[in-house]
Amino acid sequence: MELNVMFGKFLDRLFTWSGYLAGVFLVTIAILVVSQIVARMINKQIPSADEFAGYCLAASSFLGLAYSFRSGSHIRVTLLTDRLSTHLQRVLMLLVLVFTIIMIAVWAFNSISMVYESWKFKDMSTGILKYPIWIPQLSMGIGVTLFCLAIIEDLVNVMRGIEPNFEKNKEKVMD
């Protein structure tokens, strides 16, 4: 099997599992909310439940980026680009992908740096429960890095004359 195909399948599994993990965090939000409602009905409180629900929302959002990008479910406005020639569409797509990679790579670098600094300086949460803040921050660093990797893969595909994954998979989303 060709190395590119093997690497593509590895990335596909990686992004899919990241999407599953994003789903787990969504379910966790629902469990936290229902638990908090039940606890309030019996005059109890779950410490930091709102805080953890917020972290789960962030984790779900960031870990789902690569999966949703690859599956073609990110919103794209093609009103102008559909009117361009195929050659101009390809050139524009290459430029947009390069620009996006630069932006997302800077975001990923800064996210990972923030996690590292929080770990290095032993930053702790400020809520009722104390825990290392780098743990919830990690989902952003991982999610944005995976997103950047997904965009890089599509840039390589477009450069090789292969249709990008977000274009191949958008038909599946539309069905």
Protein Blocks (a to p, Z undefined) as FASTA:
>chain_A
ZZklmmmmmmmmmmmmmmmmmmmmmmmmmmmmmmmmmmmmnopacehklmmmmmmmmmmm
mmmmmmmmmnopaccdfklmmmpcfklmmmmmmmmmmmmmmmmmmmmmmmmmmmmmmmmn
opacfbfbdcdfklmmmmmmmmmmmmmmmmmmmmmmmmnopacfklmmmmmmmZZ
